[in-house]
C-alpha cells in the first residue's frame, strides 16, 4: 500500500492522507474515490508521500477512479494552483477543486459511446479583412516568438482589437499550439464564438463559462485538456484550464472588475493569467480601450510592451463626437432632456439606432410613502428594495429577497405610494409614451435572463428590429451595432462623488466603452452625456477622448495618496449576527502579536463595510497596506495562521482578500 495526499471537496478544504493500492498508473493529478465519514467522495491526488502524521492503521483506503481516460493533471496546473493558494491566502484544496468542472468531482458510472463521425464539408477559407495601419503596426510589435512577453494592446473603441486577436491566434494555430482567450462576462462570449467559428471553421473551439450545463462544461474542459480543442474561450475560471500545448493567452477588456472573483478564493483571473504566462513561458496580450491603471503604469515603466490602435478599423468610421449637456437649467422628462429627445427623433427619422444608457435596472430604486417616510428597505440588507413594476415586485438586488408591491403603506396605511428615482423599466415606459412610433428594446439582467434570451436580443438589434435600446452595462462593451449612431447617458453623476476611490476610473472606462458603441461603421456617431457638472475633469477628458491624459491625472492622485499601484492592499472582512461581534473579532486580529513584527505593513482600524448588512449578517472590514508586496505577502502568511487560532463566536465568518477591488 502507498500513502497519498488527497484534496477533497469538504469544508475548509484540508488535504487528507489515504492508503491506496500500488498501481503503475498512480501519480499526482489523478482522481481517486475516498471514503469520508459515511459517504464516498472524489478527490485529486496532490502528492505521494513517504509517511503520514497518522499511524498507517488509522488511514482509510482510497482507490483510483475507474473507467475514465482522463490523464493526470499536469505539473504546471499544480504550480498555478500553488501560487494562487499562497498569494490569495486560500487552502490548496480549495484552489484545485474550484478549478475543476463540477462533473469531475461527482461519483457516477461513466458510460462512453462511440459516436459516428459525420463527413464534414471541406472548410471554406474566409476572406481576411484588410488591416489598418494601426493593426499592422501593432502586429509587428506583438511578437509571439519571445517566450514570456506581456503586451498591453491599447486600442480606441472600434479599432479592431478582435481582428488582431484572430491574427495572433492564427499564428499560434499554425505553430501547432493552443490559444486561451479570456472574456470578462458571459454575454460577450456569443460574439467571440461566432467570430472564431467564421474565421476558423475547421478548428474545434471550447467555450467555458457558468451558464453551460454541467455536461457541456465538462465536455469542453476535457476537449481543452486533451488538446482536441485548439482554441479555448472562457470567463475568469477558464484561466485554470490545463492545456497540453499552450501557445498564447489573451485577456480581452483586461480592466474589467468582473475578472475578480468575489466569493470563495478571491482571485484575479487577469493577474493569474499573467503568472501562468510567465510560468509556461508564453506571450500574453492584455487588450482594452481603457486599461486598468495598474496595467497602464506597467506599460509606461516598460514592464509591459505597449501596442496602440489609434484609429477605428472601418475606413470611413470616426470616433463619435462627445457632448456633455448641462442639465442644471433643463426641464427633464423622466430624466430625459429636450436636446436628447430631439436627437432621438432625428435618428428615428433617419432609420438609425440609438442607445440610452442608464446603469440601474428596475422601475425605480425605491418605493416610498410621502406621508410617514416609509421606504422599501430590505429587511435583510442595508439597502432599499428596487421597484420592478413589470412583474409588480419589490426586489433586493443583493440578497434576492422579493415581495409583492404593497397596496398601502405598511406603516400608516396611506395608499399614495410614490416611486423615487428611475431605472431602465421606467425609462422604457416613458420613451414609449414620448415616441410611440419607436420600437424600444430594454436590455438588462431582468430582460436577458439567459444566454438564449441574450442571443435573441442580439439578433433583434442586428436585424434592425429595434430603434431605441435602453440598457445597462451589458451593452457598454464588446458589441458592434453598425446602425447605432447615438448614445445618450443618464445618471452618470452619481459615481463622480462615490466613496470608492476607484469610482472615477471605473466611470471613465464605462463611459468611454458605452460611447464607443456609436458610429462604428460609415455613419457618424454622437454621444450626449447629461450632467450637472459639465466642467468636471472626467467629462472634459471624455470630450477629448483622452484616456492617456486622464490616466496620468489619476495616477498622480494615487501617487500622492499612496494608493495602488503605488501600494499593495489586503482586506480582512468579518460577518456576524451583530456588528459588535464582527468589529471585536477584527480588533483582536489587529492586536495579534505578529502585527508588531512587520513595521512595513500598516493595519488600519476596523470599520463597518459600505454595505454593512447583507443576508442578515453584519459586515465589517480591516484594511492592510504596504509599499512592499513581498512584505505584505510575508505578513499575510504569518497573520493568517494566527487568525485561524483565534476563538470565534458562533456563526462568525471571516475571509481575506488580497488586492481588493472594493475598499
ZATOR-930836 format. One record per residue (C-alpha): x, y, z; chain; residue number from 0. Coordinates in nm, 3 decimals. Layout:
         X         Y         Z   unit   pos
         X         Y         Z      A   NUM
...
This chain:
         X         Y         Z   unit   pos
     0.000     0.000     0.000      A     0
     0.110     0.357    -0.075      A     1
     0.017     0.675     0.108      A     2
    -0.128     0.963    -0.097      A     3
    -0.247     1.310    -0.005      A     4
    -0.589     1.400    -0.146      A     5
    -0.770     1.728    -0.199      A     6
    -1.136     1.669    -0.115      A     7
    -1.443     1.885    -0.169      A     8
    -1.522     1.925     0.202      A     9
    -1.548     2.228     0.437      A    10
    -1.215     2.405     0.499      A    11
    -1.065     2.214     0.202      A    12
    -0.797     2.038     0.404      A    13
    -0.569     1.780     0.245      A    14
    -0.621     1.425     0.374      A    15
    -0.393     1.121     0.378      A    16
    -0.518     0.784     0.249      A    17
    -0.374     0.447     0.168      A    18
    -0.407     0.325    -0.189      A    19
    -0.314     0.011    -0.380      A    20
     0.015     0.028    -0.567      A    21
    -0.066     0.079    -0.934      A    22
     0.159     0.157    -1.231      A    23
    -0.085     0.439    -1.324      A    24
    -0.055     0.602    -0.980      A    25
     0.077     0.958    -0.989      A    26
    -0.023     1.309    -0.871      A    27
    -0.306     1.460    -1.070      A    28
    -0.525     1.152    -1.091      A    29
    -0.864     1.134    -0.927      A    30
    -0.948     0.884    -0.654      A    31
    -1.258     0.766    -0.470      A    32
    -1.211     0.815    -0.097      A    33
    -1.437     0.727     0.200      A    34
    -1.518     1.036     0.404      A    35
    -1.746     0.989     0.705      A    36
    -2.040     0.780     0.593      A    37
    -2.002     0.878     0.227      A    38
    -1.755     0.845    -0.052      A    39
    -1.607     1.145    -0.232      A    40
    -1.396     1.215    -0.537      A    41
    -1.058     1.365    -0.457      A    42
    -0.749     1.470    -0.652      A    43
    -0.414     1.313    -0.564      A    44
    -0.188     1.606    -0.481      A    45
     0.120     1.405    -0.392      A    46
     0.250     1.062    -0.300      A    47
     0.407     1.081     0.049      A    48
     0.655     0.858     0.225      A    49
     0.466     0.867     0.554      A    50
     0.172     1.031     0.726      A    51
     0.136     1.207     1.059      A    52
    -0.124     0.939     1.141      A    53
    -0.037     0.575     1.203      A    54
    -0.093     0.360     0.891      A    55
    -0.368     0.160     1.060      A    56
    -0.574     0.476     1.104      A    57
    -0.564     0.565     0.736      A    58
    -0.862     0.471     0.524      A    59
    -0.821     0.319     0.181      A    60
    -0.890     0.509    -0.141      A    61
    -0.896     0.375    -0.495      A    62
    -0.835     0.529    -0.834      A    63
    -1.138     0.635    -1.037      A    64
    -1.204     0.358    -1.285      A    65
    -1.338     0.360    -1.641      A    66
    -1.201     0.706    -1.705      A    67
    -0.949     0.800    -1.970      A    68
    -0.867     1.137    -1.811      A    69
    -0.488     1.174    -1.785      A    70
    -0.330     1.314    -1.469      A    71
    -0.344     1.689    -1.420      A    72
    -0.009     1.832    -1.535      A    73
     0.261     1.980    -1.308      A    74
     0.205     2.336    -1.434      A    75
    -0.160     2.311    -1.323      A    76
    -0.044     2.237    -0.968      A    77
     0.217     2.512    -0.984      A    78
    -0.051     2.764    -1.084      A    79
    -0.280     2.640    -0.804      A    80
     0.005     2.654    -0.552      A    81
     0.082     3.014    -0.645      A    82
    -0.287     3.110    -0.622      A    83
    -0.314     2.938    -0.284      A    84
    -0.013     3.121    -0.143      A    85
    -0.082     3.462    -0.295      A    86
    -0.456     3.475    -0.223      A    87
    -0.426     3.301     0.115      A    88
    -0.660     3.014     0.028      A    89
    -0.633     2.643     0.113      A    90
    -0.465     2.450    -0.172      A    91
    -0.752     2.202    -0.185      A    92
    -1.000     2.482    -0.249      A    93
    -0.797     2.613    -0.542      A    94
    -0.754     2.272    -0.705      A    95
    -1.116     2.168    -0.673      A    96
    -1.255     2.508    -0.771      A    97
    -1.063     2.479    -1.098      A    98
    -1.230     2.151    -1.198      A    99
    -1.571     2.116    -1.365      A   100
    -1.841     2.002    -1.117      A   101
    -1.893     1.675    -1.304      A   102
    -1.536     1.563    -1.231      A   103
    -1.599     1.590    -0.857      A   104
    -1.900     1.356    -0.855      A   105
    -1.922     0.982    -0.826      A   106
    -2.100     0.833    -1.123      A   107
    -2.099     0.547    -1.364      A   108
    -1.915     0.657    -1.674      A   109
    -2.082     0.539    -1.992      A   110
    -1.900     0.611    -2.311      A   111
    -2.049     0.550    -2.652      A   112
    -1.858     0.575    -2.972      A   113
    -2.003     0.844    -3.191      A   114
    -2.002     0.809    -3.565      A   115
    -1.807     1.079    -3.730      A   116
    -2.002     1.279    -3.979      A   117
    -1.832     1.363    -4.302      A   118
    -1.773     1.734    -4.282      A   119
    -1.768     1.954    -4.586      A   120
    -1.432     2.097    -4.671      A   121
    -1.398     2.428    -4.483      A   122
    -1.406     2.738    -4.693      A   123
    -1.117     2.971    -4.627      A   124
    -1.266     3.306    -4.523      A   125
    -1.167     3.630    -4.688      A   126
    -0.947     3.819    -4.445      A   127
    -1.030     4.185    -4.392      A   128
    -0.763     4.437    -4.483      A   129
    -0.561     4.557    -4.188      A   130
    -0.542     4.921    -4.093      A   131
    -0.207     5.085    -4.049      A   132
    -0.251     5.070    -3.672      A   133
    -0.332     4.697    -3.678      A   134
    -0.030     4.619    -3.893      A   135
     0.195     4.822    -3.663      A   136
     0.050     4.651    -3.355      A   137
     0.103     4.303    -3.502      A   138
     0.466     4.392    -3.571      A   139
     0.504     4.474    -3.201      A   140
     0.308     4.173    -3.071      A   141
     0.579     3.918    -3.144      A   142
     0.497     3.567    -3.023      A   143
     0.847     3.418    -3.052      A   144
     1.000     3.561    -2.735      A   145
     0.869     3.318    -2.473      A   146
     0.715     3.505    -2.181      A   147
     0.627     3.853    -2.303      A   148
     0.345     4.066    -2.159      A   149
     0.185     4.307    -2.406      A   150
    -0.076     4.577    -2.348      A   151
    -0.290     4.639    -2.656      A   152
    -0.448     4.981    -2.612      A   153
    -0.697     5.046    -2.889      A   154
    -0.974     5.301    -2.916      A   155
    -1.325     5.157    -2.929      A   156
    -1.396     5.005    -3.269      A   157
    -1.027     4.988    -3.359      A   158
    -1.037     4.618    -3.440      A   159
    -0.871     4.459    -3.137      A   160
    -1.061     4.137    -3.208      A   161
    -0.910     4.118    -3.557      A   162
    -0.565     4.150    -3.401      A   163
    -0.653     3.866    -3.161      A   164
    -0.765     3.650    -3.455      A   165
    -0.440     3.710    -3.645      A   166
    -0.238     3.619    -3.335      A   167
    -0.447     3.305    -3.278      A   168
    -0.391     3.205    -3.640      A   169
    -0.016     3.233    -3.589      A   170
    -0.039     3.012    -3.281      A   171
    -0.255     2.751    -3.456      A   172
    -0.011     2.732    -3.748      A   173
     0.262     2.653    -3.495      A   174
     0.053     2.360    -3.369      A   175
    -0.031     2.520    -3.034      A   176
    -0.343     2.623    -2.841      A   177
    -0.476     2.968    -2.757      A   178
    -0.663     3.072    -2.442      A   179
    -0.890     3.377    -2.478      A   180
    -1.048     3.519    -2.161      A   181
    -1.357     3.743    -2.170      A   182
    -1.490     3.924    -1.862      A   183
    -1.860     3.840    -1.899      A   184
    -2.074     3.561    -2.039      A   185
    -2.270     3.797    -2.263      A   186
    -1.952     3.872    -2.462      A   187
    -1.885     3.505    -2.545      A   188
    -2.151     3.452    -2.819      A   189
    -2.000     3.723    -3.038      A   190
    -1.649     3.587    -2.984      A   191
    -1.766     3.234    -3.057      A   192
    -1.929     3.346    -3.383      A   193
    -1.617     3.534    -3.496      A   194
    -1.394     3.236    -3.419      A   195
    -1.626     2.991    -3.598      A   196
    -1.630     3.216    -3.903      A   197
    -1.252     3.263    -3.913      A   198
    -1.154     2.905    -3.815      A   199
    -1.433     2.681    -3.942      A   200
    -1.223     2.364    -3.917      A   201
    -1.084     2.431    -3.569      A   202
    -1.251     2.300    -3.251      A   203
    -1.334     2.577    -3.003      A   204
    -1.410     2.504    -2.636      A   205
    -1.639     2.751    -2.457      A   206
    -1.615     2.759    -2.076      A   207
    -1.849     2.965    -1.860      A   208
    -2.101     2.916    -1.579      A   209
    -2.414     2.917    -1.794      A   210
    -2.319     2.590    -1.962      A   211
    -2.485     2.273    -1.843      A   212
    -2.269     2.054    -1.624      A   213
    -2.224     1.801    -1.904      A   214
    -2.141     2.067    -2.165      A   215
    -1.888     2.233    -1.937      A   216
    -1.713     1.903    -1.866      A   217
    -1.711     1.813    -2.234      A   218
    -1.549     2.146    -2.324      A   219
    -1.297     2.116    -2.041      A   220
    -1.199     1.765    -2.150      A   221
    -1.162     1.883    -2.510      A   222
    -0.928     2.161    -2.397      A   223
    -0.729     1.931    -2.167      A   224
    -0.689     1.662    -2.433      A   225
    -0.582     1.914    -2.696      A   226
    -0.881     1.838    -2.920      A   227
    -0.995     2.200    -2.878      A   228
    -0.726     2.428    -3.015      A   229
    -0.895     2.750    -2.902      A   230
    -1.038     2.790    -2.552      A   231
    -1.268     3.083    -2.476      A   232
    -1.397     3.141    -2.126      A   233
    -1.468     3.368    -1.836      A   234
    -1.242     3.401    -1.531      A   235
    -1.242     3.034    -1.414      A   236
    -1.108     2.925    -1.754      A   237
    -0.767     3.063    -1.653      A   238
    -0.706     2.734    -1.467      A   239
    -0.791     2.509    -1.766      A   240
    -0.494     2.277    -1.830      A   241
    -0.371     2.284    -2.190      A   242
    -0.119     2.034    -2.328      A   243
     0.020     2.271    -2.594      A   244
    -0.037     2.632    -2.481      A   245
     0.094     2.898    -2.713      A   246
    -0.082     3.225    -2.627      A   247
    -0.305     3.385    -2.363      A   248
    -0.530     3.681    -2.445      A   249
    -0.723     3.877    -2.181      A   250
    -0.988     4.090    -2.352      A   251
    -1.118     4.401    -2.168      A   252
    -0.844     4.343    -1.912      A   253
    -0.959     4.636    -1.699      A   254
    -1.297     4.480    -1.622      A   255
    -1.365     4.418    -1.250      A   256
    -1.555     4.101    -1.345      A   257
    -1.218     3.927    -1.364      A   258
    -1.205     3.942    -0.982      A   259
    -1.381     3.653    -0.808      A   260
    -1.599     3.780    -0.522      A   261
    -1.658     3.462    -0.321      A   262
    -1.456     3.157    -0.223      A   263
    -1.095     3.222    -0.319      A   264
    -1.100     3.586    -0.426      A   265
    -0.857     3.578    -0.713      A   266
    -0.796     3.800    -1.015      A   267
    -0.810     3.596    -1.337      A   268
    -0.614     3.866    -1.520      A   269
    -0.329     3.854    -1.270      A   270
    -0.328     3.473    -1.263      A   271
    -0.319     3.472    -1.644      A   272
    -0.003     3.685    -1.629      A   273
     0.156     3.448    -1.377      A   274
     0.054     3.147    -1.588      A   275
     0.211     3.303    -1.896      A   276
     0.536     3.360    -1.707      A   277
     0.525     3.007    -1.561      A   278
     0.477     2.848    -1.905      A   279
     0.698     3.096    -2.097      A   280
     0.407     3.223    -2.307      A   281
     0.325     3.559    -2.462      A   282
     0.019     3.725    -2.310      A   283
    -0.183     4.009    -2.461      A   284
    -0.397     4.234    -2.240      A   285
    -0.643     4.431    -2.451      A   286
    -0.859     4.731    -2.364      A   287
    -0.969     5.074    -2.479      A   288
    -0.939     5.186    -2.116      A   289
    -0.669     4.976    -1.947      A   290
    -0.659     4.942    -1.572      A   291
    -0.428     5.196    -1.412      A   292
    -0.208     4.911    -1.287      A   293
    -0.155     4.780    -1.641      A   294
    -0.109     5.129    -1.783      A   295
     0.154     5.206    -1.520      A   296
     0.337     4.882    -1.606      A   297
     0.336     4.980    -1.974      A   298
     0.466     5.330    -1.901      A   299
     0.751     5.185    -1.693      A   300
     0.846     4.924    -1.952      A   301
     0.727     4.614    -1.767      A   302
     0.469     4.559    -2.042      A   303
     0.524     4.629    -2.412      A   304
     0.266     4.882    -2.533      A   305
     0.096     4.848    -2.872      A   306
    -0.158     5.107    -2.984      A   307
    -0.454     5.110    -3.220      A   308
    -0.521     5.483    -3.262      A   309
    -0.794     5.475    -3.529      A   310
    -1.114     5.282    -3.597      A   311
    -1.096     4.973    -3.815      A   312
    -1.367     5.074    -4.064      A   313
    -1.212     5.317    -4.309      A   314
    -1.497     5.570    -4.301      A   315
    -1.565     5.534    -3.926      A   316
    -1.461     5.809    -3.689      A   317
    -1.474     5.834    -3.312      A   318
    -1.809     5.979    -3.207      A   319
    -1.844     6.342    -3.109      A   320
    -1.897     6.365    -2.733      A   321
    -2.115     6.640    -2.592      A   322
    -2.170     6.696    -2.219      A   323
    -2.510     6.857    -2.176      A   324
    -2.556     7.090    -1.880      A   325
    -2.896     6.994    -1.735      A   326
    -2.897     7.236    -1.440      A   327
    -3.139     7.464    -1.625      A   328
    -3.304     7.198    -1.838      A   329
    -3.657     7.074    -1.776      A   330
    -3.631     6.696    -1.766      A   331
    -3.899     6.444    -1.853      A   332
    -3.823     6.130    -1.652      A   333
    -3.458     6.225    -1.671      A   334
    -3.466     6.298    -2.045      A   335
    -3.371     6.646    -2.164      A   336
    -3.528     6.807    -2.469      A   337
    -3.198     6.811    -2.669      A   338
    -3.164     6.437    -2.613      A   339
    -3.524     6.378    -2.723      A   340
    -3.464     6.587    -3.034      A   341
    -3.157     6.377    -3.115      A   342
    -3.362     6.059    -3.069      A   343
    -3.628     6.186    -3.311      A   344
    -3.362     6.271    -3.568      A   345
    -3.227     5.914    -3.554      A   346
    -3.577     5.774    -3.585      A   347
    -3.636     5.981    -3.897      A   348
    -3.305     5.861    -4.043      A   349
    -3.386     5.497    -3.952      A   350
    -3.078     5.475    -3.733      A   351
    -3.048     5.316    -3.389      A   352
    -2.998     5.489    -3.055      A   353
    -2.889     5.370    -2.713      A   354
    -2.999     5.526    -2.385      A   355
    -2.757     5.412    -2.116      A   356
    -2.874     5.403    -1.754      A   357
    -2.682     5.169    -1.527      A   358
    -2.973     5.097    -1.297      A   359
    -3.225     4.824    -1.368      A   360
    -3.581     4.804    -1.239      A   361
    -3.851     5.073    -1.249      A   362
    -3.729     5.288    -0.959      A   363
    -3.459     5.245    -0.691      A   364
    -3.709     5.289    -0.408      A   365
    -4.080     5.299    -0.329      A   366
    -4.169     5.545    -0.052      A   367
    -4.460     5.686     0.143      A   368
    -4.466     6.069     0.144      A   369
    -4.697     6.073     0.448      A   370
    -4.483     5.890     0.706      A   371
    -4.147     5.844     0.534      A   372
    -4.162     5.465     0.495      A   373
    -3.928     5.333     0.225      A   374
    -3.897     4.988     0.074      A   375
    -3.596     4.882     0.282      A   376
    -3.470     4.528     0.256      A   377
    -3.514     4.362     0.598      A   378
    -3.202     4.153     0.538      A   379
    -2.965     4.412     0.383      A   380
    -2.867     4.776     0.439      A   381
    -3.018     4.880     0.105      A   382
    -3.357     4.955    -0.046      A   383
    -3.554     4.702    -0.243      A   384
    -3.593     4.811    -0.604      A   385
    -3.936     4.857    -0.757      A   386
    -3.989     4.624    -1.056      A   387
    -4.322     4.738    -1.196      A   388
    -4.324     4.496    -1.490      A   389
    -4.373     4.198    -1.262      A   390
    -4.512     4.404    -0.970      A   391
    -4.240     4.312    -0.723      A   392
    -4.006     4.478    -0.477      A   393
    -3.670     4.307    -0.516      A   394
    -3.336     4.332    -0.336      A   395
    -3.053     4.321    -0.588      A   396
    -2.810     4.192    -0.324      A   397
    -2.985     3.903    -0.148      A   398
    -3.268     3.840    -0.394      A   399
    -3.549     3.886    -0.140      A   400
    -3.869     3.995    -0.312      A   401
    -4.231     4.061    -0.228      A   402
    -4.547     4.195    -0.388      A   403
    -4.585     4.572    -0.409      A   404
    -4.797     4.677    -0.107      A   405
    -5.132     4.837    -0.192      A   406
    -5.099     5.069     0.107      A   407
    -4.813     5.190     0.324      A   408
    -4.722     4.913     0.574      A   409
    -4.668     5.179     0.842      A   410
    -4.952     5.430     0.811      A   411
    -5.192     5.279     0.557      A   412
    -5.150     5.560     0.303      A   413
    -5.250     5.435    -0.044      A   414
    -5.049     5.701    -0.230      A   415
    -4.704     5.539    -0.254      A   416
    -4.451     5.706    -0.484      A   417
    -4.156     5.562    -0.680      A   418
    -3.842     5.775    -0.645      A   419
    -3.561     5.779    -0.897      A   420
    -3.562     5.585    -1.218      A   421
    -3.439     5.261    -1.366      A   422
    -3.441     5.110    -1.712      A   423
    -3.803     4.990    -1.685      A   424
    -3.932     5.338    -1.604      A   425
    -3.727     5.489    -1.883      A   426
    -3.862     5.231    -2.128      A   427
    -4.221     5.315    -2.033      A   428
    -4.167     5.690    -2.066      A   429
    -3.989     5.663    -2.401      A   430
    -4.279     5.455    -2.535      A   431
    -4.515     5.737    -2.436      A   432
    -4.299     6.014    -2.582      A   433
    -4.202     5.830    -2.901      A   434
    -4.491     5.593    -2.976      A   435
    -4.361     5.522    -3.327      A   436
    -4.029     5.386    -3.193      A   437
    -3.957     5.019    -3.138      A   438
    -3.794     5.013    -2.795      A   439
    -3.590     4.725    -2.659      A   440
    -3.478     4.712    -2.295      A   441
    -3.157     4.517    -2.236      A   442
    -3.064     4.441    -1.876      A   443
    -3.034     4.140    -1.649      A   444
    -3.411     4.132    -1.599      A   445
    -3.488     4.106    -1.971      A   446
    -3.185     3.896    -2.071      A   447
    -3.206     3.626    -1.805      A   448
    -3.026     3.357    -2.001      A   449
    -2.790     3.319    -2.291      A   450
    -3.084     3.218    -2.511      A   451
    -3.266     3.545    -2.431      A   452
    -2.947     3.741    -2.483      A   453
    -2.874     3.589    -2.823      A   454
    -3.234     3.656    -2.932      A   455
    -3.193     4.021    -2.833      A   456
    -2.863     4.050    -3.019      A   457
    -3.032     3.911    -3.330      A   458
    -3.315     4.162    -3.293      A   459
    -3.068     4.450    -3.264      A   460
    -2.852     4.335    -3.554      A   461
    -3.156     4.290    -3.781      A   462
    -3.271     4.647    -3.717      A   463
    -3.591     4.538    -3.541      A   464
    -3.523     4.783    -3.256      A   465
    -3.494     5.161    -3.293      A   466
    -3.404     5.260    -2.937      A   467
    -3.210     5.042    -2.692      A   468
    -3.247     5.111    -2.321      A   469
    -2.968     4.931    -2.145      A   470
    -2.727     4.890    -1.858      A   471
    -2.358     4.799    -1.869      A   472
    -2.450     4.478    -2.053      A   473
    -2.442     4.692    -2.368      A   474
    -2.142     4.901    -2.275      A   475
    -1.859     4.699    -2.427      A   476
    -1.765     4.449    -2.692      A   477
    -2.070     4.484    -2.918      A   478
    -2.076     4.606    -3.275      A   479
    -2.406     4.753    -3.397      A   480
    -2.337     4.922    -3.735      A   481
    -2.655     5.133    -3.742      A   482
    -2.623     5.264    -3.387      A   483
    -2.528     5.631    -3.417      A   484
    -2.648     5.795    -3.095      A   485
    -2.565     5.717    -2.732      A   486
    -2.738     5.910    -2.454      A   487
    -2.608     5.872    -2.098      A   488
    -2.832     5.938    -1.798      A   489
    -2.745     5.937    -1.428      A   490
    -2.367     5.922    -1.457      A   491
    -2.309     6.197    -1.197      A   492
    -2.385     5.965    -0.906      A   493
    -2.046     5.792    -0.948      A   494
    -1.847     6.117    -0.950      A   495
    -1.853     6.151    -0.573      A   496
    -1.875     5.787    -0.462      A   497
    -1.689     5.675    -0.151      A   498
    -1.489     5.420    -0.351      A   499
    -1.165     5.580    -0.469      A   500
    -1.172     5.357    -0.777      A   501
    -1.509     5.502    -0.887      A   502
    -1.367     5.773    -1.122      A   503
    -1.151     5.517    -1.305      A   504
    -1.449     5.283    -1.347      A   505
    -1.686     5.560    -1.454      A   506
    -1.443     5.690    -1.716      A   507
    -1.391     5.338    -1.852      A   508
    -1.764     5.269    -1.856      A   509
    -1.849     5.594    -2.037      A   510
    -1.566     5.551    -2.287      A   511
    -1.684     5.198    -2.358      A   512
    -2.051     5.286    -2.399      A   513
    -1.964     5.591    -2.610      A   514
    -1.769     5.357    -2.835      A   515
    -2.090     5.181    -2.941      A   516
    -2.179     5.483    -3.160      A   517
    -2.057     5.537    -3.514      A   518
    -1.865     5.213    -3.558      A   519
    -1.945     5.185    -3.930      A   520
    -1.968     5.453    -4.200      A   521
    -2.239     5.652    -4.018      A   522
    -2.116     5.934    -3.789      A   523
    -2.176     5.885    -3.417      A   524
    -2.276     6.122    -3.140      A   525
    -2.268     6.085    -2.762      A   526
    -2.475     6.306    -2.530      A   527
    -2.393     6.285    -2.160      A   528
    -2.638     6.463    -1.931      A   529
    -2.468     6.613    -1.626      A   530
    -2.499     6.878    -1.359      A   531
    -2.117     6.902    -1.352      A   532
    -2.022     6.951    -1.717      A   533
    -1.684     7.108    -1.632      A   534
    -1.569     6.810    -1.426      A   535
    -1.221     6.693    -1.545      A   536
    -1.356     6.345    -1.612      A   537
    -1.613     6.475    -1.860      A   538
    -1.364     6.710    -2.020      A   539
    -1.129     6.416    -2.079      A   540
    -1.420     6.224    -2.229      A   541
    -1.491     6.506    -2.473      A   542
    -1.129     6.483    -2.588      A   543
    -1.147     6.101    -2.563      A   544
    -0.813     6.130    -2.393      A   545
    -0.754     5.815    -2.191      A   546
    -0.375     5.866    -2.154      A   547
    -0.426     6.220    -2.019      A   548
    -0.691     6.122    -1.769      A   549
    -0.494     5.814    -1.662      A   550
    -0.195     6.041    -1.593      A   551
    -0.417     6.260    -1.371      A   552
    -0.550     5.962    -1.177      A   553
    -0.204     5.811    -1.135      A   554
    -0.074     6.139    -0.995      A   555
    -0.360     6.146    -0.744      A   556
    -0.292     5.788    -0.640      A   557
     0.080     5.851    -0.607      A   558
     0.008     6.143    -0.375      A   559
    -0.244     5.941    -0.170      A   560
    -0.033     5.624    -0.158      A   561
    -0.298     5.412    -0.329      A   562
    -0.241     5.121    -0.571      A   563
    -0.048     5.082    -0.793      A   564
     0.190     5.267    -0.558      A   565
     0.091     5.050    -0.262      A   566
    -0.042     4.699    -0.207      A   567
    -0.352     4.617    -0.009      A   568
    -0.539     4.334     0.155      A   569
    -0.864     4.333     0.350      A   570
    -0.984     4.112     0.631      A   571
    -1.364     4.100     0.634      A   572
    -1.581     3.955     0.908      A   573
    -1.953     3.873     0.916      A   574
    -2.160     3.807     1.228      A   575
    -2.515     3.836     1.358      A   576
    -2.431     4.173     1.516      A   577
    -2.183     4.443     1.429      A   578
    -2.010     4.446     1.770      A   579
    -1.911     4.080     1.729      A   580
    -1.764     4.142     1.384      A   581
    -1.573     4.453     1.499      A   582
    -1.447     4.276     1.813      A   583
    -1.301     3.993     1.605      A   584
    -1.125     4.242     1.376      A   585
    -0.988     4.430     1.676      A   586
    -0.846     4.103     1.807      A   587
    -0.692     4.039     1.468      A   588
    -0.530     4.384     1.463      A   589
    -0.387     4.326     1.811      A   590
    -0.219     3.991     1.737      A   591
     0.148     3.990     1.847      A   592
     0.278     3.919     1.496      A   593
     0.145     4.255     1.375      A   594
     0.422     4.439     1.562      A   595
     0.688     4.232     1.381      A   596
     0.602     4.386     1.042      A   597
     0.654     4.760     1.064      A   598
     0.625     4.796     0.687      A   599
     0.261     4.687     0.697      A   600
     0.001     4.941     0.811      A   601
    -0.304     4.790     0.983      A   602
    -0.593     5.036     0.990      A   603
    -0.881     5.044     1.237      A   604
    -1.176     4.810     1.178      A   605
    -1.484     4.980     1.034      A   606
    -1.826     4.870     0.905      A   607
    -1.834     4.793     0.532      A   608
    -2.018     5.030     0.300      A   609
    -2.286     4.764     0.260      A   610
    -2.282     4.697     0.632      A   611
    -2.563     4.441     0.638      A   612
    -2.636     4.169     0.384      A   613
    -2.835     3.846     0.415      A   614
    -2.897     3.921     0.785      A   615
    -2.523     3.940     0.850      A   616
    -2.347     4.249     0.985      A   617
    -2.024     4.310     0.797      A   618
    -1.704     4.491     0.892      A   619
    -1.354     4.511     0.747      A   620
    -0.992     4.579     0.835      A   621
    -0.763     4.729     0.571      A   622
    -0.393     4.642     0.545      A   623
    -0.147     4.833     0.329      A   624
     0.220     4.820     0.246      A   625
     0.457     4.979    -0.002      A   626
     0.619     4.636    -0.048      A   627
     0.431     4.342    -0.198      A   628
     0.679     4.081    -0.059      A   629
     0.649     4.233     0.290      A   630
     0.269     4.222     0.272      A   631
     0.272     3.863     0.148      A   632
     0.514     3.754     0.422      A   633
     0.294     3.919     0.684      A   634
    -0.028     3.768     0.548      A   635
     0.111     3.413     0.564      A   636
     0.201     3.451     0.933      A   637
    -0.109     3.653     1.021      A   638
    -0.350     3.412     0.856      A   639
    -0.212     3.121     1.061      A   640
    -0.262     3.332     1.375      A   641
    -0.614     3.426     1.270      A   642
    -0.714     3.061     1.245      A   643
    -0.621     3.012     1.610      A   644
    -0.838     3.298     1.736      A   645
    -1.152     3.194     1.926      A   646
    -1.466     3.276     1.729      A   647
    -1.823     3.320     1.833      A   648
    -2.087     3.102     1.676      A   649
    -2.170     3.192     1.313      A   650
    -1.889     3.445     1.278      A   651
    -1.718     3.407     0.941      A   652
    -1.412     3.581     0.803      A   653
    -1.210     3.589     0.484      A   654
    -0.900     3.757     0.348      A   655
    -0.897     3.934     0.014      A   656
    -0.567     4.028    -0.149      A   657
    -0.563     4.315    -0.399      A   658
    -0.925     4.409    -0.327      A   659
    -1.122     4.589    -0.595      A   660
    -1.378     4.729    -0.348      A   661
    -1.242     4.904    -0.042      A   662
